[in-house]
Structure formats: structure tokens, C-alpha cells
Amino acid sequence: MIFKIVSLLLAAYFIFAGAVQYNDPDPLHWMLLYFTSSLACILAALGKDKLPLLYAIIGMAGIEIAATIDGFFDWLRTGNENLITAKMTDEKPYIELGREFLGALISLVVIIWLWYRKRPKNSK
């Protein structure tokens, strides 16, 4: 029961994350990542999740992480700006990239968690 509740809460988070991408300069691939992650959480809560979907999302999140990791490290080097409240500007692209990196990382962690409980188990 707790797994279902957590999965549905995560699905709601991913729906919200996808919905707020509408005004992003590059919304489509982020919406696809977040809405697909939400779908995986809903399917997991219903006991209908499938490994191929989880593998696809792991790949998508990995690509997004690879594309944004430099910006995340730039943000780490600046040291004092809050990613949530800092204003995005052309002079500070690392704010947006840092947010995107963390969003993709959250998706990756959740989907790996779903994969871990779903993965084939070796029988002895």
C-alpha cells in the first residue's frame, strides 16, 4: 500500500514538472521525460509496469543528464545561488542547466528504484 501511495505521489510530481515546461525554451523533450516518468509511476502503482519502458526512460534521463552536467558543475563553482529562487538570465545559463540536471537526476533515481523492484531476480 505504501508503495502505491509513494508511486502515485511521484506520478503527481512528474505531471507537475512536465506541465510547467510549457514556457521553457526547449519544452518537448522535458515534457516527454517527465510525463513518461509519471506514466511509469502510475503503471507501477497498478502493478502493470514493464521493463522496456523503464529502460527507455533511463536512457532519456541519461541523455538529459549528459547534456546538462556542464551547466550543473558551473553552478556548483559559483557556490551561492539558490537554483529554485535564482532568476534565469542569459548571463547565467547554469541556473537553467542546473535545474534541468537535477530534474533529470530525480527522474533517473525514481526510475532506477522502479527498475530495482521490477528487475528479474535470479533464482537459486
C-alpha positions in Angstrom: 0.0 0.0 0.0 2.8 2.4 0.9 4.5 1.7 -2.5 1.3 2.6 -4.3 0.9 5.9 -2.4 4.6 6.8 -3.0 4.3 5.9 -6.7 1.2 8.0 -7.1 2.8 11.0 -5.3 5.8 10.7 -7.6 3.5 10.5 -10.6 1.8 13.7 -9.5 5.2 15.4 -9.1 6.2 14.4 -12.6 2.9 15.6 -14.0 3.5 19.0 -12.3 7.1 19.0 -13.6 6.0 18.3 -17.1 3.2 20.9 -17.0 5.5 23.7 -16.0 7.7 23.1 -19.0 5.2 24.7 -21.4 7.1 28.1 -21.3 10.6 26.5 -21.4 12.8 27.3 -24.5 13.0 23.5 -25.2 9.9 22.0 -23.7 9.2 18.9 -25.8 11.9 16.6 -24.6 11.5 17.6 -21.0 7.7 17.1 -21.1 8.3 13.7 -22.7 10.8 12.7 -19.9 8.5 13.9 -17.1 5.2 12.6 -18.5 6.8 9.3 -19.3 8.2 9.1 -15.8 4.8 9.8 -14.5 3.3 7.1 -16.6 5.9 4.6 -15.3 5.0 5.5 -11.7 1.2 5.1 -12.4 1.8 1.7 -14.1 4.0 0.6 -11.2 1.3 1.6 -8.7 -1.2 -0.5 -10.7 1.3 -3.4 -11.0 1.4 -3.1 -14.7 4.9 -1.6 -15.2 7.2 -3.1 -17.9 11.0 -3.2 -18.0 11.3 -1.8 -21.6 9.5 1.4 -20.6 11.8 1.8 -17.6 14.9 1.2 -19.8 13.7 3.8 -22.3 13.3 6.4 -19.5 16.7 5.5 -18.0 18.1 6.3 -21.5 16.2 9.5 -21.8 17.2 10.7 -18.4 20.8 9.7 -19.0 20.9 11.8 -22.2 19.4 14.8 -20.4 22.0 14.4 -17.6 24.8 14.3 -20.1 23.5 17.4 -21.9 23.2 19.5 -18.7 26.0 18.3 -16.5 28.5 21.0 -17.5 25.9 23.7 -16.5 25.4 21.9 -13.2 29.1 21.9 -12.5 29.2 25.6 -13.5 26.5 26.3 -10.9 28.5 24.3 -8.3 31.5 26.5 -9.0 29.5 29.7 -8.4 28.6 28.4 -5.0 26.0 30.8 -3.7 22.9 30.9 -5.8 19.7 29.0 -5.0 18.6 27.1 -8.0 15.0 27.3 -7.0 14.8 31.1 -6.5 17.5 32.4 -8.7 16.4 34.3 -11.8 17.4 32.8 -15.1 19.3 35.1 -17.3 21.4 34.9 -20.5 24.5 35.7 -18.3 23.7 32.7 -16.1 22.8 29.8 -18.2 23.9 27.5 -15.5 20.8 28.3 -13.5 18.5 26.6 -16.1 21.0 23.8 -16.8 21.4 23.1 -13.1 17.6 22.8 -12.7 17.4 20.6 -15.7 20.2 18.4 -14.5 18.5 17.9 -11.1 15.1 17.2 -12.7 16.7 14.5 -15.0 18.5 13.1 -12.0 15.3 12.9 -10.0 13.7 11.1 -12.9 16.6 8.7 -13.2 16.7 7.9 -9.5 12.9 7.2 -9.4 13.0 5.0 -12.5 16.1 3.1 -11.2 14.1 2.5 -8.0 11.2 1.1 -10.0 13.5 -1.0 -12.1 15.2 -2.4 -9.0 12.0 -3.7 -7.6 10.8 -5.0 -11.0 14.1 -6.5 -12.4 14.3 -10.2 -12.9 15.6 -12.0 -9.9 18.0 -14.9 -10.2 16.6 -18.0 -8.6 19.0 -20.3 -6.8 
